Amino acid sequence: MANGSIYYDKSKKKWKCAYYVIDKNTLDEIRKTKSFTTEKDAQDFLISIQCQKGNDLFVKNNGIPLNQLMRANTQKKLDMNLIGERQYARILHSIKKLESSYILNKNIDEINSNEIQEYLNTLTEYSDSTIKKLTEQFTQAFKYALNKGYITKNPMIDIVKPKSKKPTKIVRALELEEQQIFTNYLLNTSVAEEPFKVAYLMEMYMGLRIGEVLALRSTDVDLRKNLIHVNKTLTTDKDYKVIMGKSPKTYAGIREVPIPEFIKNEIISQMMLTENNFDKQLFVNVKGGYMDPRNANRLLKKTLKKMGIEDVSTHSLRHTYGTRCIEAGMRAVALQRLMGHTDISVTLNTYTSVFNKYKEAELEKLNNYYISNSIIEQNQELLNQANDIILNDNEKGEKER
């Protein structure tokens, strides 16, 4: 195949793809290799490189299957640093889901909007989030094909994203009694018994994401000012290995969060236990590497199940913090900053039910204000007059009947 090849490396027990890229400075072709577990993965990668380069000979002889164009577009974004390795892996996972359909194996110029709509309509058993992600892959692939000149008309223009039949999964907060039970358990349990003990407390009482907590170093803790500096998060690479991310989940995730006094000693104890860890990491696994957030979630569910508490994840602990803040009367704009939400609409949408629950108490304050200023009494007189008119009209109607 022009401009690349695949072969099996016996010494590494890996399939390898050899391909060429252009050096931006010298404009020379540079040979590169990439390893894969299976031959198919290596072939898919090479085809995506050919599609990405717009190799005329390759396109003429083979056409461009939709799935390969999707892969080419994703690889291009990774190469341009527009997406990280974790997002790259997630997109490839979405593409692999799509590849079970015949439509993904058809050439890009042979697919019409009716076929796309019919296929998307079969996805209603998935969540709205999954349907959105899969639809985005179609949208981006055809836009890419249009820009490359592979097609002259975009079939996605008339497409309507279907709605999921699955009920929306709601992340619930711990009830007050549940939070009390879990807190007492954590405060009376050693780190040896519960390795994520302090992480759970920081999520539940500081609102940090689990990846943000497990990425903390001792240098991020300012005991003098009583603050935690949140500026990074643990994530995974394209092979789902846990790595340190360059930044938090969102730009608004860089923030300072006050340390509640009653868990301050727990954090200090964690710092003392881990003072010899690499990079001053507050949390490491038994091998001294990064703790896996997925393990934190798995162990949390296991622990809470013994307490009779179900449907709770590590994200529920963060949600518990947000819920308690609203119940205590905190304004949405303050909560937005503490939680690291990019926009206040995220805060309002996330905690709609909680805000609705407590708006009645706020309205009661307004009603009391009306009464104290005799505004309600004046309106009540008008209401009484209106009722008299209605009663008179009713009596008159009875007589006429």
Secondary structure, 3 states (H helix, E strand, C coil): CCCEEEEEECCCCEEEEEEEEECCCCCCEEEEEEEECCHHHHHHHHHHHHHHHCCHHHHHHHCCEHHHHHHHHHHHHHHCCCCCHHHHHHHHHHHHHHCCCHHHHCEHHHCCHHHHHHHHHHHCCCCHHHHHHHHHHHHHHHHHHHHHCCCCCCHHHHCCCCCCCCCCCCCCCCCHHHHHHHHHHHHCCCCCCCCCHHHHHHHHHHCCCHHHHHCCEHHHEECCCCEEEECCCEEECCCCCEEECCCCCCHHHCEEEECCHHHHHHHHHHHHHCCCCHHHECCECCCCCECCHHHHHHHHHHHHHHCCCCCCCHHHHHHHHHHHHHHCCCCHHHHHHHHCCCCHHHHHHHCHHHHHHHHHHHHHHHHHHHHHCCHHHHHHHHHHHHHHHHHHHHHHHHHHC
